[in-house]
Amino acid sequence: MSEQTIDSATLDRWLREPGELAVLDIRPEAEFERHGSPLFASNIPADQLDRKISERVPRRGVRVVLVDGGDGTSTRNAAGLQAQGYTDVHVLEGGLPAWIQSAFRTTFSVSAPQYTDQVWEKLGTPAVQASELNELYQSGADVVVLDSRTVEEYARGHVPGAISVPGGELIQRFADLVPSPETLVLVSCAGNPRGVIGAQTLRNARVPNRVAVLEEGTKGWQKAGLELEVGLQRTFGPVSRNGAKLGAGWAARLEREYGVKSIDDTALARWISEGEHVTTYLLDVRTPEEYEEWHVPGSICAPGGQLILGTLRYVSVRGARLVLIDDTGIRAITTAHWLRQRGWDVRVHRIDAAAEALEPRNLATTSARASQLGA
């Protein structure tokens, strides 16, 4: 073995040790999605690695392990990362096939369905089946369905009557979309994961309504022989003053009960200045539209509803520190209370986007983050 090649036993040991580690599955995205990864590593396809590595693994001194499909592509990509200044790059000998054949079962993370099943079993999130919802519709019952996927997924097909509310927006938008405490609220997605997490988010915040997950979401609706609705039919609008007040109250409850911590400008500047030794991700959990309008330099667009279960799509370094950026703080707290439960070191950072768009504060972000990225 070359000095940068490791065997499965070494990777298993590293996975169980504390500290920062980036395990990158460099197979094509379609192959990764179709067959999954027993490691549940962070997927960056080999042909995108050089372009995406600085965002996904910003600190060049972090230990990186490349895992391929057994075709040897990791060796070529390791040389490319070293040329970019990464100093601790390793290749898993034999790639994923070797790991599968080994007796080791330690993983980089836990899959979204696995985690959701754990939450469902532990907390007993109520569920309503598609046939039951259809009967409620037919009887004219007071029921609202909130689709917690992305707006794009919702538009491709959703349960008739559902409102598009990505998961990170649920607490902030809830009072405006469900004004009556008597309304039965069902949270839907394509299957179960984001529906369960969305429903349980509202239950954790103790909104006044009865809340349940629509079991199997759009998949369950179709399995019941019912047709989906397509197009962006119904979505959220601006947050009203009353809606913001109620949302802030529910978020404050999550903040207290789940130990969510905030970080101010001074502490954040210090964290960023430590970029040569510790990885800090700046994750903007607002909507993509808000991010495009203005964002903190060096931050990544990571809408909260996607970040909760898809953390490794944005963050590739286990053991890193996460700073969730938001204006009201409601969405960041909503997201952080789950990420804390998933074992991440996470903080909430509130910004005044309107004011900063005119005169951004100096958080040492631009210079220190550029240093962390090796610019």
HUNOR-V702842 format. One record per pair of residues at least 6 apart in sequence whose ideal C-beta (glycine too) atoms are under 6 Angstrom apart, sorted by the first residue. I is the first residue (numbers start at 1). GAP is how many residues later the second one is. If there is no record, write none. Layout:
<<I	GAP> <I	GAP>>
This chain:
<<4	74> <4	86> <4	87> <5	86> <5	88> <6	84> <7	86> <8	90> <8	91> <8	94> <8	96> <11	81> <12	92> <12	94> <14	7> <15	91> <16	90> <19	300> <20	42> <20	259> <20	297> <20	299> <21	42> <21	297> <22	35> <22	40> <22	42> <22	294> <22	295> <23	18> <23	42> <23	85> <24	18> <24	20> <24	42> <25	7> <25	12> <25	16> <25	18> <25	42> <26	20> <26	40> <26	42> <27	42> <28	17> <29	16> <32	11> <38	62> <39	68> <39	69> <40	67> <40	68> <40	69> <40	71> <41	67> <42	270> <42	274> <44	8> <46	27> <46	31> <49	28> <50	30> <54	319> <56	260> <57	259> <57	260> <58	314> <58	315> <59	220> <60	25> <60	26> <60	314> <61	26> <62	255> <63	25> <64	25> <65	25> <65	27> <66	8> <66	11> <66	12> <66	25> <67	25> <67	28> <67	29> <68	6> <68	27> <69	26> <69	27> <70	24> <70	25> <70	27> <74	17> <75	16> <78	11> <78	13> <81	8> <82	7> <85	289> <109	203> <112	81> <112	197> <113	80> <116	76> <116	77> <116	80> <119	81> <120	76> <123	77> <125	71> <125	74> <125	75> <125	88> <126	86> <127	85> <127	86> <127	88> <128	58> <128	84> <128	86> <129	86> <130	90> <130	91> <130	94> <131	93> <136	7> <142	40> <142	41> <143	41> <144	34> <144	39> <144	41> <145	14> <145	16> <145	17> <145	41> <145	43> <146	17> <146	19> <146	41> <147	7> <147	11> <147	15> <147	17> <147	41> <148	19> <148	39> <148	41> <148	46> <148	50> <148	157> <149	40> <150	16> <151	13> <154	10> <155	76> <155	77> <157	61> <157	71> <157	73> <158	71> <159	29> <159	62> <160	69> <162	26> <163	14> <163	71> <164	71> <165	8> <165	71> <166	137> <166	139> <167	27> <167	31> <167	138> <168	117> <168	135> <168	136> <168	137> <168	163> <168	166> <168	167> <170	28> <170	31> <171	34> <171	76> <171	79> <171	80> <171	159> <171	163> <172	75> <172	158> <172	159> <173	63> <174	33> <175	68> <175	71> <176	64> <176	67> <178	7> <181	27> <181	28> <183	26> <184	26> <185	24> <185	26> <186	26> <186	28> <187	8> <187	11> <187	12> <187	26> <188	7> <188	26> <188	29> <189	6> <189	28> <190	27> <190	28> <191	25> <191	26> <191	28> <193	116> <195	18> <195	19> <195	22> <196	17> <197	111> <199	12> <199	13> <199	14> <202	9> <203	8> <205	45> <205	48> <205	49> <218	10> <247	83> <251	79> <251	82> <254	79> <254	83> <255	78> <258	79> <260	73> <260	76> <260	77> <261	86> <262	86> <263	84> <263	86> <265	98> <268	81> <268	95> <269	94> <269	95> <271	9> <272	8> <272	92> <272	96> <272	97> <273	91> <273	95> <275	96> <275	97> <279	38> <279	41> <280	41> <281	34> <281	39> <281	41> <282	16> <282	17> <282	41> <283	17> <283	19> <283	39> <283	41> <284	7> <284	11> <284	15> <284	17> <284	41> <285	19> <285	39> <285	41> <285	46> <285	47> <285	50> <288	13> <291	10> <294	59> <294	63> <296	29> <296	69> <297	68> <297	69> <298	67> <298	71> <299	26> <300	14> <302	12> <304	27> <304	30> <304	31> <307	28> <308	27> <308	30> <321	24> <322	22> <322	24> <323	24> <323	26> <324	8> <324	11> <324	12> <324	24> <325	24> <325	26> <326	6> <327	24> <327	26> <329	19> <329	21> <332	16> <333	15> <336	10> <336	12> <339	7> <340	6>>
